[in-house]
Amino acid sequence: MNLRLFFLSMVLFVGCSSSSNELEIYDFQGVKKFLEPNGNKTTVVNFWATWCAPCVKELPYFETIRTQYPDEIDVLLISLDFPNQIETKLKPFLKDKQLKSKVVVLDDVDMNAWIPQIDPNWDGAIPVTLIFNEKKRQFYPQSFTYEQLVIEIEHFIN
């Protein structure tokens, strides 16, 4: 009897445990909560996709600043990958690159409504980065070098 109970417990445990490959997927209303100041930290939000070469090139810089300034900043990577490629492209990419920053997927086809809410001058091209805290908010429609990113971070935390 104890053996059966053990196996039943294992089946329930394995069946109910969440996968580490789970990604949070939001429409823009769900993403908005990440775009507001949250306490004393500065937030760095990068909009990117696996199919965007400049985006992929700068991802290690965001990972580095996350570890370089753990008490001062939070990093959020918002993927704009196509929903039908989450399983085949995005999840394998994240596993391969071993990204430790929080990654969420923005799945909202009404780009004309949400893009101007990020910044009225955003033309929709990526990569773009939004850096903000309680005192300041800046939109960067560009890719960064590591040095450029550090300079901008320093403007917010000093």
C-alpha positions as CSV (number, residue, x, y, z in Angstrom):
1,M,0.0,0.0,0.0
2,N,2.8,2.4,0.8
3,L,4.4,1.8,-2.5
4,R,1.2,2.7,-4.3
5,L,0.8,5.8,-2.3
6,F,4.4,6.8,-3.1
7,F,3.8,6.4,-6.9
8,L,0.5,8.3,-6.7
9,S,2.3,11.1,-4.9
10,M,5.0,11.2,-7.5
11,V,2.5,11.3,-10.4
12,L,0.6,14.1,-8.7
13,F,3.9,16.0,-7.9
14,V,5.2,15.7,-11.4
15,G,1.9,16.5,-13.0
16,C,1.3,19.6,-10.8
17,S,4.8,21.1,-10.8
18,S,5.3,24.0,-13.2
19,S,7.9,23.8,-15.8
20,S,11.0,26.1,-15.7
21,N,10.3,26.8,-19.3
22,E,7.1,28.6,-18.6
23,L,7.0,32.1,-19.9
24,E,4.6,34.8,-18.8
25,I,2.6,36.0,-21.8
26,Y,0.7,39.3,-21.7
27,D,-1.3,41.6,-23.8
28,F,-0.4,45.3,-23.4
29,Q,-2.8,45.8,-20.4
30,G,-0.8,43.0,-18.6
31,V,2.6,44.6,-19.5
32,K,1.6,48.0,-18.3
33,K,2.2,47.0,-14.7
34,F,5.9,46.5,-15.5
35,L,6.2,50.0,-17.0
36,E,5.6,52.0,-13.8
37,P,8.1,52.9,-11.1
38,N,8.4,50.2,-8.4
39,G,10.1,51.4,-5.2
40,N,13.6,52.8,-5.1
41,K,15.1,50.8,-7.9
42,T,15.6,52.0,-11.5
43,T,13.9,49.7,-14.0
44,V,15.5,48.9,-17.4
45,V,13.0,47.5,-19.9
46,N,14.2,46.3,-23.3
47,F,11.9,45.4,-26.1
48,W,13.5,42.8,-28.4
49,A,13.0,39.6,-30.4
50,T,15.1,36.6,-31.4
51,W,14.9,37.5,-35.1
52,C,16.4,41.0,-34.5
53,A,20.2,40.8,-34.8
54,P,20.9,44.1,-33.0
55,C,18.6,43.0,-30.2
56,V,20.4,39.7,-29.7
57,K,23.8,41.5,-29.8
58,E,22.9,43.7,-26.9
59,L,21.3,41.2,-24.6
60,P,24.5,40.2,-22.8
61,Y,24.9,43.9,-21.9
62,F,21.6,43.8,-20.0
63,E,22.6,40.6,-18.3
64,T,25.9,42.2,-17.2
65,I,24.3,45.4,-15.8
66,R,21.8,43.3,-13.9
67,T,24.6,41.6,-12.1
68,Q,26.7,44.8,-11.8
69,Y,24.0,46.8,-10.2
70,P,21.8,44.3,-8.3
71,D,20.7,46.7,-5.6
72,E,20.0,49.6,-8.0
73,I,18.3,48.2,-11.0
74,D,15.8,45.6,-12.2
75,V,16.0,44.4,-15.8
76,L,13.0,43.2,-17.8
77,L,13.3,41.8,-21.3
78,I,10.0,42.0,-23.2
79,S,10.1,39.7,-26.1
80,L,8.1,40.6,-29.2
81,D,8.6,37.2,-30.8
82,F,5.8,35.9,-32.9
83,P,3.4,33.8,-30.7
84,N,3.7,30.8,-33.0
85,Q,7.5,30.8,-32.5
86,I,7.5,30.8,-28.7
87,E,8.0,27.1,-28.4
88,T,10.2,26.6,-31.4
89,K,12.4,29.7,-31.3
90,L,12.1,31.8,-28.1
91,K,12.3,29.0,-25.5
92,P,15.2,27.3,-27.1
93,F,17.0,30.6,-27.5
94,L,16.5,31.5,-23.8
95,K,17.8,28.1,-22.7
96,D,20.8,28.3,-25.0
97,K,21.7,31.9,-23.9
98,Q,21.0,31.1,-20.2
99,L,19.4,34.5,-19.7
100,K,18.8,35.2,-16.0
101,S,16.9,38.5,-16.4
102,K,13.1,38.3,-16.2
103,V,11.7,37.7,-19.7
104,V,8.0,38.2,-20.6
105,V,6.3,38.0,-23.9
106,L,4.1,40.8,-25.3
107,D,1.4,39.3,-27.5
108,D,-0.8,42.1,-28.6
109,V,-1.6,42.6,-32.2
110,D,-3.0,46.1,-31.7
111,M,0.5,47.7,-32.0
112,N,-1.0,51.0,-33.2
113,A,-2.7,51.4,-29.8
114,W,0.1,50.3,-27.5
115,I,3.3,51.5,-29.2
116,P,2.5,55.3,-28.6
117,Q,1.7,54.5,-25.0
118,I,5.3,53.3,-24.5
119,D,6.6,56.5,-26.2
120,P,4.7,58.8,-28.7
121,N,7.7,59.0,-31.0
122,W,8.4,55.3,-31.2
123,D,8.0,54.1,-34.8
124,G,7.8,50.4,-33.8
125,A,11.4,49.4,-34.7
126,I,13.4,47.4,-32.2
127,P,15.5,47.2,-30.2
128,V,14.3,50.0,-27.9
129,T,14.9,50.5,-24.2
130,L,12.9,52.3,-21.5
131,I,14.7,53.3,-18.3
132,F,12.8,54.8,-15.5
133,N,12.5,55.4,-11.8
134,E,10.4,57.5,-9.4
135,K,12.2,60.7,-10.6
136,K,12.9,60.2,-14.3
137,R,11.9,58.3,-17.5
138,Q,13.8,58.0,-20.7
139,F,13.0,56.2,-24.0
140,Y,15.9,55.0,-26.2
141,P,15.1,54.1,-29.8
142,Q,18.5,52.5,-30.4
143,S,20.7,49.6,-29.7
144,F,23.4,50.0,-27.0
145,T,27.0,49.2,-26.6
146,Y,27.9,48.1,-23.1
147,E,29.6,51.4,-22.4
148,Q,26.6,53.5,-23.6
149,L,24.2,51.4,-21.5
150,V,26.4,51.9,-18.4
151,I,26.5,55.7,-18.9
152,E,22.7,55.9,-19.1
153,I,22.3,53.7,-16.1
154,E,24.7,55.9,-14.1
155,H,22.6,58.9,-15.0
156,F,19.7,57.3,-13.2
157,I,21.3,55.8,-10.2
158,N,23.7,58.7,-9.3
